[in-house]
Amino acid sequence: VVANVPGYRKRPGFHHERSIAADRSWDETSANLTERIRTETPPEAVVLASLNDSIFKVAPAGRQVVAVPQEFSNPYVDFASREADQRHMLHAFIRGDIDGFRSISSRYGVTHVMLAEQAPGDVVAMRPNGVTLLSWMGDVSLYEIRSSSQRQ
């Protein structure tokens, strides 16, 4: 390819997009987020996070998510409803609306929530209701959601 198409190595995908991907990878590696998710959640965990955080932060750890950006989504699964449910669950979680959160999260089997740029104290209202802060490093906090049968 290099001999027959000399301009191939100068394509933007090998430079600009690669540098963006490397920056994102470096950020995640420096925060040790992939390892944190793998260590603090079971392999079958379903982690609720924003669209971009789901694809760039949770997916590399091998955990299930509710939705990823549309261009990465299965075209045979309704993206709009999953994305709307994801957004509603995140807002309910941050507001401390545990009933609103659980009414949707049970459909997707959400077991954990990952928030970026959100201090754990902002969701302290939910913590006594079956939500445990597992870790907080940098700008990322990870919570475990216990089902009603697991709460004591």
N, CA, C and O atoms as a GROMACS GRO file, in nm:
protein
  608
    1VAL      N    1   0.083  -0.119   0.000
    1VAL     CA    2   0.000   0.000   0.000
    1VAL      C    3   0.088   0.125   0.000
    1VAL      O    4   0.062   0.219  -0.075
    2VAL      N    5   0.190   0.127   0.083
    2VAL     CA    6   0.277   0.245   0.092
    2VAL      C    7   0.346   0.271  -0.041
    2VAL      O    8   0.361   0.386  -0.081
    3ALA      N    9   0.389   0.167  -0.110
    3ALA     CA   10   0.458   0.184  -0.238
    3ALA      C   11   0.364   0.229  -0.349
    3ALA      O   12   0.401   0.313  -0.431
    4ASN      N   13   0.244   0.176  -0.352
    4ASN     CA   14   0.150   0.207  -0.461
    4ASN      C   15   0.064   0.329  -0.435
    4ASN      O   16   0.016   0.392  -0.530
    5VAL      N   17   0.043   0.364  -0.311
    5VAL     CA   18  -0.040   0.480  -0.276
    5VAL      C   19   0.038   0.565  -0.176
    5VAL      O   20   0.017   0.555  -0.056
    6PRO      N   21   0.130   0.650  -0.227
    6PRO     CA   22   0.219   0.723  -0.136
    6PRO      C   23   0.147   0.815  -0.038
    6PRO      O   24   0.199   0.837   0.072
    7GLY      N   25   0.034   0.868  -0.071
    7GLY     CA   26  -0.038   0.958   0.019
    7GLY      C   27  -0.118   0.888   0.127
    7GLY      O   28  -0.180   0.954   0.211
    8TYR      N   29  -0.118   0.755   0.126
    8TYR     CA   30  -0.200   0.677   0.219
    8TYR      C   31  -0.166   0.708   0.364
    8TYR      O   32  -0.257   0.723   0.446
    9ARG      N   33  -0.038   0.718   0.398
    9ARG     CA   34   0.002   0.743   0.536
    9ARG      C   35  -0.031   0.885   0.581
    9ARG      O   36  -0.027   0.912   0.701
   10LYS      N   37  -0.062   0.974   0.490
   10LYS     CA   38  -0.092   1.112   0.526
   10LYS      C   39  -0.241   1.135   0.548
   10LYS      O   40  -0.284   1.248   0.574
   11ARG      N   41  -0.319   1.031   0.537
   11ARG     CA   42  -0.464   1.043   0.557
   11ARG      C   43  -0.493   1.091   0.698
   11ARG      O   44  -0.421   1.055   0.792
   12PRO      N   45  -0.598   1.173   0.716
   12PRO     CA   46  -0.631   1.226   0.849
   12PRO      C   47  -0.654   1.119   0.954
   12PRO      O   48  -0.624   1.139   1.071
   13GLY      N   49  -0.708   1.005   0.912
   13GLY     CA   50  -0.737   0.899   1.008
   13GLY      C   51  -0.614   0.847   1.080
   13GLY      O   52  -0.623   0.794   1.190
   14PHE      N   53  -0.498   0.862   1.017
   14PHE     CA   54  -0.374   0.816   1.079
   14PHE      C   55  -0.310   0.922   1.166
   14PHE      O   56  -0.213   0.894   1.236
   15HIS      N   57  -0.363   1.042   1.164
   15HIS     CA   58  -0.300   1.150   1.239
   15HIS      C   59  -0.398   1.217   1.334
   15HIS      O   60  -0.389   1.199   1.456
   16HIS      N   61  -0.492   1.293   1.281
   16HIS     CA   62  -0.584   1.369   1.366
   16HIS      C   63  -0.671   1.276   1.452
   16HIS      O   64  -0.670   1.286   1.574
   17GLU      N   65  -0.745   1.185   1.387
   17GLU     CA   66  -0.834   1.096   1.461
   17GLU      C   67  -0.755   1.005   1.555
   17GLU      O   68  -0.800   0.975   1.665
   18ARG      N   69  -0.637   0.960   1.510
   18ARG     CA   70  -0.555   0.875   1.595
   18ARG      C   71  -0.510   0.950   1.720
   18ARG      O   72  -0.508   0.894   1.829
   19SER      N   73  -0.475   1.077   1.703
   19SER     CA   74  -0.430   1.153   1.820
   19SER      C   75  -0.545   1.175   1.918
   19SER      O   76  -0.524   1.173   2.039
   20ILE      N   77  -0.666   1.196   1.867
   20ILE     CA   78  -0.783   1.211   1.954
   20ILE      C   79  -0.806   1.081   2.031
   20ILE      O   80  -0.829   1.084   2.152
   21ALA      N   81  -0.801   0.968   1.961
   21ALA     CA   82  -0.821   0.838   2.026
   21ALA      C   83  -0.712   0.812   2.130
   21ALA      O   84  -0.741   0.762   2.239
   22ALA      N   85  -0.590   0.847   2.097
   22ALA     CA   86  -0.480   0.827   2.192
   22ALA      C   87  -0.499   0.914   2.316
   22ALA      O   88  -0.473   0.869   2.428
   23ASP      N   89  -0.544   1.039   2.297
   23ASP     CA   90  -0.570   1.126   2.412
   23ASP      C   91  -0.677   1.068   2.503
   23ASP      O   92  -0.661   1.068   2.625
   24ARG      N   93  -0.785   1.018   2.443
   24ARG     CA   94  -0.892   0.959   2.525
   24ARG      C   95  -0.842   0.836   2.598
   24ARG      O   96  -0.872   0.816   2.716
   25SER      N   97  -0.766   0.753   2.527
   25SER     CA   98  -0.712   0.632   2.590
   25SER      C   99  -0.619   0.668   2.703
   25SER      O  100  -0.621   0.604   2.808
   26TRP      N  101  -0.537   0.768   2.684
   26TRP     CA  102  -0.443   0.810   2.788
   26TRP      C  103  -0.519   0.858   2.910
   26TRP      O  104  -0.483   0.824   3.023
   27ASP      N  105  -0.624   0.939   2.889
   27ASP     CA  106  -0.703   0.988   3.002
   27ASP      C  107  -0.761   0.873   3.082
   27ASP      O  108  -0.754   0.874   3.205
   28GLU      N  109  -0.816   0.774   3.014
   28GLU     CA  110  -0.877   0.660   3.084
   28GLU      C  111  -0.770   0.578   3.154
   28GLU      O  112  -0.791   0.530   3.265
   29THR      N  113  -0.655   0.560   3.089
   29THR     CA  114  -0.548   0.482   3.148
   29THR      C  115  -0.493   0.551   3.272
   29THR      O  116  -0.465   0.487   3.373
   30SER      N  117  -0.479   0.683   3.263
   30SER     CA  118  -0.422   0.755   3.376
   30SER      C  119  -0.513   0.751   3.498
   30SER      O  120  -0.465   0.754   3.612
   31ALA      N  121  -0.642   0.745   3.478
   31ALA     CA  122  -0.737   0.737   3.589
   31ALA      C  123  -0.761   0.592   3.630
   31ALA      O  124  -0.829   0.566   3.730
   32ASN      N  125  -0.706   0.496   3.553
   32ASN     CA  126  -0.721   0.355   3.582
   32ASN      C  127  -0.869   0.314   3.584
   32ASN      O  128  -0.908   0.223   3.657
   33LEU      N  129  -0.950   0.382   3.504
   33LEU     CA  130  -1.094   0.360   3.508
   33LEU      C  131  -1.134   0.220   3.460
   33LEU      O  132  -1.220   0.157   3.520
   34THR      N  133  -1.072   0.174   3.353
   34THR     CA  134  -1.107   0.040   3.303
   34THR      C  135  -1.085  -0.065   3.410
   34THR      O  136  -1.170  -0.152   3.432
   35GLU      N  137  -0.972  -0.058   3.476
   35GLU     CA  138  -0.943  -0.155   3.583
   35GLU      C  139  -1.037  -0.138   3.701
   35GLU      O  140  -1.080  -0.237   3.761
   36ARG      N  141  -1.070  -0.014   3.734
   36ARG     CA  142  -1.165   0.010   3.844
   36ARG      C  143  -1.299  -0.055   3.814
   36ARG      O  144  -1.357  -0.122   3.900
   37ILE      N  145  -1.349  -0.036   3.694
   37ILE     CA  146  -1.479  -0.093   3.657
   37ILE      C  147  -1.472  -0.245   3.662
   37ILE      O  148  -1.563  -0.310   3.714
   38ARG      N  149  -1.366  -0.302   3.609
   38ARG     CA  150  -1.351  -0.448   3.610
   38ARG      C  151  -1.340  -0.503   3.752
   38ARG      O  152  -1.394  -0.610   3.780
   39THR      N  153  -1.273  -0.432   3.839
   39THR     CA  154  -1.252  -0.478   3.976
   39THR      C  155  -1.378  -0.460   4.061
   39THR      O  156  -1.410  -0.545   4.144
   40GLU      N  157  -1.448  -0.348   4.041
   40GLU     CA  158  -1.559  -0.312   4.130
   40GLU      C  159  -1.696  -0.358   4.083
   40GLU      O  160  -1.794  -0.343   4.155
   41THR      N  161  -1.704  -0.414   3.963
   41THR     CA  162  -1.832  -0.462   3.912
   41THR      C  163  -1.816  -0.606   3.862
   41THR      O  164  -1.709  -0.643   3.814
   42PRO      N  165  -1.921  -0.686   3.874
   42PRO     CA  166  -1.912  -0.823   3.822
   42PRO      C  167  -1.921  -0.823   3.668
   42PRO      O  168  -1.969  -0.726   3.609
   43PRO      N  169  -1.875  -0.929   3.604
   43PRO     CA  170  -1.876  -0.934   3.457
   43PRO      C  171  -2.014  -0.914   3.394
   43PRO      O  172  -2.025  -0.866   3.282
   44GLU      N  173  -2.119  -0.950   3.465
   44GLU     CA  174  -2.255  -0.937   3.409
   44GLU      C  175  -2.319  -0.802   3.442
   44GLU      O  176  -2.438  -0.784   3.416
   45ALA      N  177  -2.245  -0.710   3.497
   45ALA     CA  178  -2.300  -0.579   3.537
   45ALA      C  179  -2.353  -0.501   3.417
   45ALA      O  180  -2.301  -0.510   3.305
   46VAL      N  181  -2.458  -0.424   3.443
   46VAL     CA  182  -2.512  -0.329   3.346
   46VAL      C  183  -2.488  -0.191   3.407
   46VAL      O  184  -2.546  -0.157   3.510
   47VAL      N  185  -2.403  -0.112   3.343
   47VAL     CA  186  -2.362   0.016   3.397
   47VAL      C  187  -2.431   0.129   3.321
   47VAL      O  188  -2.419   0.141   3.200
   48LEU      N  189  -2.503   0.211   3.395
   48LEU     CA  190  -2.568   0.329   3.337
   48LEU      C  191  -2.467   0.443   3.335
   48LEU      O  192  -2.406   0.475   3.437
   49ALA      N  193  -2.450   0.504   3.219
   49ALA     CA  194  -2.362   0.620   3.203
   49ALA      C  195  -2.415   0.699   3.083
   49ALA      O  196  -2.505   0.654   3.014
   50SER      N  197  -2.359   0.816   3.060
   50SER     CA  198  -2.400   0.894   2.943
   50SER      C  199  -2.363   0.819   2.815
   50SER      O  200  -2.287   0.722   2.821
   51LEU      N  201  -2.415   0.862   2.702
   51LEU     CA  202  -2.385   0.795   2.575
   51LEU      C  203  -2.235   0.784   2.551
   51LEU      O  204  -2.184   0.675   2.527
   52ASN      N  205  -2.166   0.897   2.557
   52ASN     CA  206  -2.022   0.895   2.529
   52ASN      C  207  -1.944   0.820   2.635
   52ASN      O  208  -1.850   0.747   2.603
   53ASP      N  209  -1.982   0.835   2.761
   53ASP     CA  210  -1.912   0.761   2.866
   53ASP      C  211  -1.936   0.610   2.851
   53ASP      O  212  -1.848   0.530   2.883
   54SER      N  213  -2.054   0.572   2.803
   54SER     CA  214  -2.084   0.430   2.784
   54SER      C  215  -1.990   0.368   2.682
   54SER      O  216  -1.939   0.257   2.703
   55ILE      N  217  -1.966   0.438   2.571
   55ILE     CA  218  -1.882   0.380   2.466
   55ILE      C  219  -1.732   0.397   2.495
   55ILE      O  220  -1.654   0.307   2.466
   56PHE      N  221  -1.693   0.510   2.553
   56PHE     CA  222  -1.551   0.537   2.571
   56PHE      C  223  -1.496   0.498   2.707
   56PHE      O  224  -1.375   0.478   2.721
   57LYS      N  225  -1.581   0.487   2.809
   57LYS     CA  226  -1.531   0.457   2.943
   57LYS      C  227  -1.578   0.322   2.996
   57LYS      O  228  -1.500   0.251   3.060
   58VAL      N  229  -1.702   0.284   2.971
   58VAL     CA  230  -1.755   0.159   3.026
   58VAL      C  231  -1.728   0.040   2.932
   58VAL      O  232  -1.686  -0.066   2.978
   59ALA      N  233  -1.754   0.057   2.805
   59ALA     CA  234  -1.737  -0.054   2.710
   59ALA      C  235  -1.597  -0.114   2.709
   59ALA      O  236  -1.585  -0.236   2.700
   60PRO      N  237  -1.489  -0.034   2.718
   60PRO     CA  238  -1.356  -0.096   2.722
   60PRO      C  239  -1.335  -0.190   2.841
   60PRO      O  240  -1.246  -0.276   2.838
   61ALA      N  241  -1.416  -0.176   2.945
   61ALA     CA  242  -1.407  -0.265   3.060
   61ALA      C  243  -1.488  -0.392   3.041
   61ALA      O  244  -1.484  -0.482   3.125
   62GLY      N  245  -1.561  -0.400   2.930
   62GLY     CA  246  -1.636  -0.522   2.900
   62GLY      C  247  -1.767  -0.534   2.974
   62GLY      O  248  -1.816  -0.645   2.993
   63ARG      N  249  -1.825  -0.424   3.017
   63ARG     CA  250  -1.953  -0.428   3.087
   63ARG      C  251  -2.064  -0.382   2.994
   63ARG      O  252  -2.041  -0.306   2.900
   64GLN      N  253  -2.186  -0.429   3.021
   64GLN     CA  254  -2.302  -0.391   2.942
   64GLN      C  255  -2.345  -0.249   2.977
   64GLN      O  256  -2.323  -0.201   3.088
   65VAL      N  257  -2.408  -0.183   2.879
   65VAL     CA  258  -2.458  -0.047   2.898
   65VAL      C  259  -2.600  -0.039   2.846
   65VAL      O  260  -2.648  -0.131   2.780
   66VAL      N  261  -2.667   0.071   2.876
   66VAL     CA  262  -2.805   0.089   2.829
   66VAL      C  263  -2.805   0.134   2.684
   66VAL      O  264  -2.879   0.079   2.602
   67ALA      N  265  -2.724   0.232   2.650
   67ALA     CA  266  -2.719   0.282   2.512
   67ALA      C  267  -2.584   0.346   2.485
   67ALA      O  268  -2.517   0.394   2.576
   68VAL      N  269  -2.545   0.344   2.359
   68VAL     CA  270  -2.423   0.409   2.311
   68VAL      C  271  -2.464   0.505   2.200
   68VAL      O  272  -2.578   0.498   2.153
   69PRO      N  273  -2.376   0.595   2.156
   69PRO     CA  274  -2.414   0.686   2.048
   69PRO      C  275  -2.474   0.611   1.929
   69PRO      O  276  -2.435   0.498   1.901
   70GLN      N  277  -2.567   0.673   1.862
   70GLN     CA  278  -2.645   0.607   1.758
   70GLN      C  279  -2.559   0.541   1.650
   70GLN      O  280  -2.594   0.434   1.601
   71GLU      N  281  -2.449   0.604   1.612
   71GLU     CA  282  -2.367   0.546   1.507
   71GLU      C  283  -2.303   0.413   1.547
   71GLU      O  284  -2.255   0.339   1.461
   72PHE      N  285  -2.301   0.382   1.677
   72PHE     CA  286  -2.247   0.255   1.726
   72PHE      C  287  -2.358   0.158   1.765
   72PHE      O  288  -2.329   0.044   1.802
   73SER      N  289  -2.483   0.201   1.756
   73SER     CA  290  -2.595   0.120   1.803
   73SER      C  291  -2.642   0.020   1.698
   73SER      O  292  -2.620   0.037   1.578
   74ASN      N  293  -2.708  -0.083   1.747
   74ASN     CA  294  -2.769  -0.182   1.660
   74ASN      C  295  -2.885  -0.115   1.586
   74ASN      O  296  -2.975  -0.061   1.649
   75PRO      N  297  -2.883  -0.118   1.452
   75PRO     CA  298  -2.990  -0.050   1.377
   75PRO      C  299  -3.126  -0.116   1.392
   75PRO      O  300  -3.228  -0.057   1.354
   76TYR      N  301  -3.131  -0.238   1.446
   76TYR     CA  302  -3.258  -0.309   1.461
   76TYR      C  303  -3.318  -0.291   1.600
   76TYR      O  304  -3.424  -0.346   1.628
   77VAL      N  305  -3.252  -0.214   1.685
   77VAL     CA  306  -3.303  -0.186   1.819
   77VAL      C  307  -3.335  -0.036   1.824
   77VAL      O  308  -3.255   0.046   1.780
   78ASP      N  309  -3.453  -0.003   1.876
   78ASP     CA  310  -3.497   0.136   1.880
   78ASP      C  311  -3.402   0.220   1.965
   78ASP      O  312  -3.400   0.209   2.087
   79PHE      N  313  -3.325   0.305   1.897
   79PHE     CA  314  -3.228   0.389   1.966
   79PHE      C  315  -3.296   0.500   2.047
   79PHE      O  316  -3.258   0.525   2.161
   80ALA      N  317  -3.395   0.565   1.989
   80ALA     CA  318  -3.457   0.682   2.052
   80ALA      C  319  -3.512   0.650   2.191
   80ALA      O  320  -3.492   0.727   2.284
   81SER      N  321  -3.580   0.537   2.206
   81SER     CA  322  -3.638   0.504   2.337
   81SER      C  323  -3.530   0.467   2.438
   81SER      O  324  -3.540   0.504   2.556
   82ARG      N  325  -3.426   0.396   2.395
   82ARG     CA  326  -3.317   0.361   2.487
   82ARG      C  327  -3.243   0.486   2.532
   82ARG      O  328  -3.210   0.500   2.650
   83GLU      N  329  -3.217   0.577   2.439
   83GLU     CA  330  -3.147   0.700   2.473
   83GLU      C  331  -3.230   0.786   2.566
   83GLU      O  332  -3.177   0.844   2.661
   84ALA      N  333  -3.360   0.794   2.541
   84ALA     CA  334  -3.449   0.872   2.628
   84ALA      C  335  -3.455   0.810   2.768
   84ALA      O  336  -3.448   0.882   2.868
   85ASP      N  337  -3.466   0.678   2.775
   85ASP     CA  338  -3.467   0.610   2.905
   85ASP      C  339  -3.336   0.633   2.979
   85ASP      O  340  -3.335   0.656   3.100
   86GLN      N  341  -3.225   0.626   2.907
   86GLN     CA  342  -3.095   0.648   2.968
   86GLN      C  343  -3.086   0.789   3.027
   86GLN      O  344  -3.042   0.807   3.140
   87ARG      N  345  -3.129   0.887   2.950
   87ARG     CA  346  -3.127   1.027   2.995
   87ARG      C  347  -3.216   1.045   3.118
   87ARG      O  348  -3.176   1.112   3.213
   88HIS      N  349  -3.337   0.987   3.116
   88HIS     CA  350  -3.431   1.000   3.228
   88HIS      C  351  -3.374   0.934   3.355
   88HIS      O  352  -3.385   0.988   3.464
   89MET      N  353  -3.312   0.816   3.338
   89MET     CA  354  -3.254   0.749   3.454
   89MET      C  355  -3.140   0.831   3.515
   89MET      O  356  -3.132   0.845   3.637
   90LEU      N  357  -3.053   0.886   3.431
   90LEU     CA  358  -2.943   0.967   3.481
   90LEU      C  359  -2.995   1.090   3.555
   90LEU      O  360  -2.945   1.123   3.663
   91HIS      N  361  -3.094   1.157   3.498
   91HIS     CA  362  -3.150   1.276   3.565
   91HIS      C  363  -3.217   1.238   3.697
   91HIS      O  364  -3.201   1.308   3.797
   92ALA      N  365  -3.292   1.128   3.697
   92ALA     CA  366  -3.358   1.085   3.820
   92ALA      C  367  -3.254   1.049   3.926
   92ALA      O  368  -3.271   1.084   4.043
   93PHE      N  369  -3.148   0.981   3.887
   93PHE     CA  370  -3.042   0.943   3.980
   93PHE      C  371  -2.977   1.066   4.042
   93PHE      O  372  -2.958   1.072   4.163
   94ILE      N  373  -2.943   1.162   3.960
   94ILE     CA  374  -2.877   1.283   4.008
   94ILE      C  375  -2.970   1.365   4.098
   94ILE      O  376  -2.925   1.424   4.196
   95ARG      N  377  -3.100   1.369   4.065
   95ARG     CA  378  -3.197   1.443   4.147
   95ARG      C  379  -3.232   1.370   4.276
   95ARG      O  380  -3.288   1.429   4.368
   96GLY      N  381  -3.198   1.242   4.284
   96GLY     CA  382  -3.233   1.165   4.404
   96GLY      C  383  -3.372   1.104   4.398
   96GLY      O  384  -3.427   1.065   4.501
   97ASP      N  385  -3.429   1.096   4.278
   97ASP     CA  386  -3.562   1.037   4.259
   97ASP      C  387  -3.546   0.886   4.241
   97ASP      O  388  -3.547   0.837   4.128
   98ILE      N  389  -3.532   0.814   4.352
   98ILE     CA  390  -3.506   0.670   4.346
   98ILE      C  391  -3.622   0.593   4.283
   98ILE      O  392  -3.598   0.496   4.211
   99ASP      N  393  -3.746   0.634   4.309
   99ASP     CA  394  -3.860   0.564   4.250
   99ASP      C  395  -3.863   0.582   4.099
   99ASP      O  396  -3.887   0.487   4.024
  100GLY      N  397  -3.838   0.704   4.053
  100GLY     CA  398  -3.833   0.731   3.909
  100GLY      C  399  -3.719   0.656   3.843
  100GLY      O  400  -3.734   0.603   3.733
  101PHE      N  401  -3.606   0.652   3.910
  101PHE     CA  402  -3.490   0.579   3.858
  101PHE      C  403  -3.522   0.430   3.846
  101PHE      O  404  -3.500   0.370   3.741
  102ARG      N  405  -3.574   0.372   3.954
  102ARG     CA  406  -3.600   0.227   3.955
  102ARG      C  407  -3.712   0.186   3.859
  102ARG      O  408  -3.711   0.074   3.808
  103SER      N  409  -3.807   0.275   3.835
  103SER     CA  410  -3.916   0.240   3.744
  103SER      C  411  -3.865   0.212   3.603
  103SER      O  412  -3.925   0.134   3.530
  104ILE      N  413  -3.756   0.276   3.565
  104ILE     CA  414  -3.700   0.253   3.432
  104ILE      C  415  -3.583   0.154   3.439
  104ILE      O  416  -3.570   0.068   3.352
  105SER      N  417  -3.499   0.165   3.540
  105SER     CA  418  -3.377   0.084   3.546
  105SER      C  419  -3.405  -0.065   3.552
  105SER      O  420  -3.324  -0.146   3.506
  106SER      N  421  -3.518  -0.102   3.609
  106SER     CA  422  -3.551  -0.245   3.619
  106SER      C  423  -3.570  -0.307   3.481
  106SER      O  424  -3.545  -0.426   3.463
  107ARG      N  425  -3.615  -0.229   3.383
  107ARG     CA  426  -3.634  -0.280   3.246
  107ARG      C  427  -3.500  -0.319   3.182
  107ARG      O  428  -3.495  -0.410   3.099
  108TYR      N  429  -3.395  -0.252   3.221
  108TYR     CA  430  -3.264  -0.274   3.160
  108TYR      C  431  -3.170  -0.353   3.250
  108TYR      O  432  -3.060  -0.388   3.208
  109GLY      N  433  -3.212  -0.383   3.371
  109GLY     CA  434  -3.128  -0.458   3.463
  109GLY      C  435  -3.007  -0.380   3.512
  109GLY      O  436  -2.902  -0.439   3.537
  110VAL      N  437  -3.021  -0.249   3.527
  110VAL     CA  438  -2.909  -0.164   3.569
  110VAL      C  439  -2.863  -0.204   3.709
  110VAL      O  440  -2.943  -0.209   3.803
  111THR      N  441  -2.733  -0.232   3.722
  111THR     CA  442  -2.677  -0.270   3.851
  111THR      C  443  -2.580  -0.166   3.905
  111THR      O  444  -2.549  -0.165   4.024
  112HIS      N  445  -2.531  -0.078   3.816
  112HIS     CA  446  -2.432   0.023   3.855
  112HIS      C  447  -2.455   0.152   3.777
  112HIS      O  448  -2.515   0.151   3.669
  113VAL      N  449  -2.408   0.261   3.834
  113VAL     CA  450  -2.415   0.391   3.767
  113VAL      C  451  -2.277   0.453   3.772
  113VAL      O  452  -2.212   0.455   3.877
  114MET      N  453  -2.232   0.504   3.658
  114MET     CA  454  -2.105   0.575   3.652
  114MET      C  455  -2.134   0.720   3.612
  114MET      O  456  -2.194   0.746   3.508
  115LEU      N  457  -2.090   0.812   3.695
  115LEU     CA  458  -2.108   0.954   3.667
  115LEU      C  459  -1.973   1.019   3.649
  115LEU      O  460  -1.881   0.996   3.728
  116ALA      N  461  -1.960   1.100   3.547
  116ALA     CA  462  -1.839   1.178   3.526
  116ALA      C  463  -1.874   1.324   3.552
  116ALA      O  464  -1.983   1.370   3.519
  117GLU      N  465  -1.781   1.395   3.611
  117GLU     CA  466  -1.798   1.537   3.641
  117GLU      C  467  -1.916   1.561   3.736
  117GLU      O  468  -1.983   1.664   3.726
  118GLN      N  469  -1.940   1.468   3.826
  118GLN     CA  470  -2.049   1.479   3.922
  118GLN      C  471  -1.995   1.436   4.058
  118GLN      O  472  -1.960   1.319   4.076
  119ALA      N  473  -1.989   1.525   4.151
  119ALA     CA  474  -1.938   1.490   4.284
  119ALA      C  475  -2.034   1.396   4.354
  119ALA      O  476  -2.155   1.413   4.344
  120PRO      N  477  -1.982   1.295   4.426
  120PRO     CA  478  -2.069   1.201   4.496
  120PRO      C  479  -2.167   1.267   4.591
  120PRO      O  480  -2.278   1.217   4.609
  121GLY      N  481  -2.130   1.377   4.650
  121GLY     CA  482  -2.220   1.446   4.741
  121GLY      C  483  -2.346   1.496   4.674
  121GLY      O  484  -2.446   1.522   4.740
  122ASP      N  485  -2.342   1.511   4.541
  122ASP     CA  486  -2.459   1.558   4.469
  122ASP      C  487  -2.570   1.455   4.464
  122ASP      O  488  -2.685   1.490   4.437
  123VAL      N  489  -2.539   1.329   4.489
  123VAL     CA  490  -2.642   1.225   4.488
  123VAL      C  491  -2.657   1.158   4.624
  123VAL      O  492  -2.708   1.047   4.634
  124VAL      N  493  -2.613   1.226   4.727
  124VAL     CA  494  -2.617   1.168   4.861
  124VAL      C  495  -2.760   1.137   4.906
  124VAL      O  496  -2.780   1.048   4.989
  125ALA      N  497  -2.858   1.206   4.853
  125ALA     CA  498  -2.997   1.180   4.892
  125ALA      C  499  -3.039   1.038   4.857
  125ALA      O  500  -3.125   0.982   4.924
  126MET      N  501  -2.980   0.979   4.754
  126MET     CA  502  -3.018   0.843   4.714
  126MET      C  503  -2.942   0.736   4.792
  126MET      O  504  -2.991   0.624   4.804
  127ARG      N  505  -2.828   0.766   4.843
  127ARG     CA  506  -2.742   0.663   4.900
  127ARG      C  507  -2.808   0.580   5.010
  127ARG      O  508  -2.785   0.459   5.013
  128PRO      N  509  -2.889   0.635   5.098
  128PRO     CA  510  -2.951   0.549   5.198
  128PRO      C  511  -3.056   0.453   5.139
  128PRO      O  512  -3.098   0.359   5.206
  129ASN      N  513  -3.097   0.476   5.016
  129ASN     CA  514  -3.203   0.396   4.955
  129ASN      C  515  -3.151   0.287   4.863
  129ASN      O  516  -3.209   0.264   4.757
  130GLY      N  517  -3.044   0.221   4.900
  130GLY     CA  518  -2.995   0.109   4.820
  130GLY      C  519  -2.888   0.146   4.719
  130GLY      O  520  -2.862   0.068   4.627
  131VAL      N  521  -2.826   0.261   4.732
  131VAL     CA  522  -2.720   0.303   4.643
  131VAL      C  523  -2.592   0.318   4.724
  131VAL      O  524  -2.591   0.388   4.826
  132THR      N  525  -2.485   0.254   4.680
  132THR     CA  526  -2.357   0.259   4.750
  132THR      C  527  -2.252   0.319   4.658
  132THR      O  528  -2.237   0.277   4.544
  133LEU      N  529  -2.179   0.417   4.708
  133LEU     CA  530  -2.066   0.472   4.634
  133LEU      C  531  -1.952   0.372   4.644
  133LEU      O  532  -1.901   0.346   4.753
  134LEU      N  533  -1.911   0.317   4.530
  134LEU     CA  534  -1.800   0.220   4.529
  134LEU      C  535  -1.666   0.290   4.523
  134LEU      O  536  -1.572   0.252   4.593
  135SER      N  537  -1.657   0.393   4.439
  135SER     CA  538  -1.531   0.466   4.429
  135SER      C  539  -1.553   0.601   4.364
  135SER      O  540  -1.651   0.624   4.293
  136TRP      N  541  -1.458   0.689   4.392
  136TRP     CA  542  -1.459   0.822   4.332
  136TRP      C  543  -1.313   0.860   4.311
  136TRP      O  544  -1.238   0.880   4.407
  137MET      N  545  -1.274   0.871   4.184
  137MET     CA  546  -1.138   0.908   4.151
  137MET      C  547  -1.143   1.008   4.036
  137MET      O  548  -1.209   0.984   3.935
  138GLY      N  549  -1.072   1.118   4.052
  138GLY     CA  550  -1.076   1.221   3.949
  138GLY      C  551  -1.217   1.276   3.941
  138GLY      O  552  -1.273   1.318   4.042
  139ASP      N  553  -1.273   1.276   3.821
  139ASP     CA  554  -1.408   1.328   3.804
  139ASP      C  555  -1.508   1.216   3.780
  139ASP      O  556  -1.618   1.242   3.730
  140VAL      N  557  -1.473   1.092   3.814
  140VAL     CA  558  -1.561   0.978   3.787
  140VAL      C  559  -1.597   0.907   3.917
  140VAL      O  560  -1.510   0.867   3.995
  141SER      N  561  -1.728   0.892   3.939
  141SER     CA  562  -1.776   0.817   4.056
  141SER      C  563  -1.854   0.696   4.007
  141SER      O  564  -1.924   0.702   3.906
  142LEU      N  565  -1.842   0.587   4.080
  142LEU     CA  566  -1.908   0.462   4.043
  142LEU      C  567  -1.993   0.416   4.160
  142LEU      O  568  -1.946   0.406   4.274
  143TYR      N  569  -2.120   0.387   4.132
  143TYR     CA  570  -2.217   0.348   4.234
  143TYR      C  571  -2.270   0.209   4.205
  143TYR      O  572  -2.282   0.168   4.089
  144GLU      N  573  -2.303   0.137   4.312
  144GLU     CA  574  -2.371   0.008   4.300
  144GLU      C  575  -2.517   0.030   4.338
  144GLU      O  576  -2.548   0.099   4.435
  145ILE      N  577  -2.607  -0.030   4.260
  145ILE     CA  578  -2.750  -0.020   4.286
  145ILE      C  579  -2.798  -0.157   4.334
  145ILE      O  580  -2.790  -0.255   4.261
  146ARG      N  581  -2.846  -0.162   4.456
  146ARG     CA  582  -2.900  -0.287   4.508
  146ARG      C  583  -3.049  -0.295   4.476
  146ARG      O  584  -3.120  -0.195   4.484
  147SER      N  585  -3.093  -0.413   4.440
  147SER     CA  586  -3.234  -0.432   4.414
  147SER      C  587  -3.311  -0.428   4.545
  147SER      O  588  -3.252  -0.433   4.652
  148SER      N  589  -3.442  -0.418   4.537
  148SER     CA  590  -3.525  -0.411   4.657
  148SER      C  591  -3.504  -0.533   4.745
  148SER      O  592  -3.508  -0.522   4.868
  149SER      N  593  -3.482  -0.650   4.684
  149SER     CA  594  -3.463  -0.771   4.763
  149SER      C  595  -3.327  -0.775   4.833
  149SER      O  596  -3.309  -0.847   4.931
  150GLN      N  597  -3.229  -0.697   4.781
  150GLN     CA  598  -3.095  -0.695   4.842
  150GLN      C  599  -3.084  -0.596   4.955
  150GLN      O  600  -2.996  -0.609   5.040
  151ARG      N  601  -3.173  -0.496   4.958
  151ARG     CA  602  -3.165  -0.392   5.063
  151ARG      C  603  -3.204  -0.449   5.197
  151ARG      O  604  -3.286  -0.540   5.206
  152GLN      N  605  -3.145  -0.396   5.301
  152GLN     CA  606  -3.177  -0.445   5.435
  152GLN      C  607  -3.249  -0.342   5.515
  152GLN      O  608  -3.284  -0.367   5.630
   0.00000   0.00000   0.00000
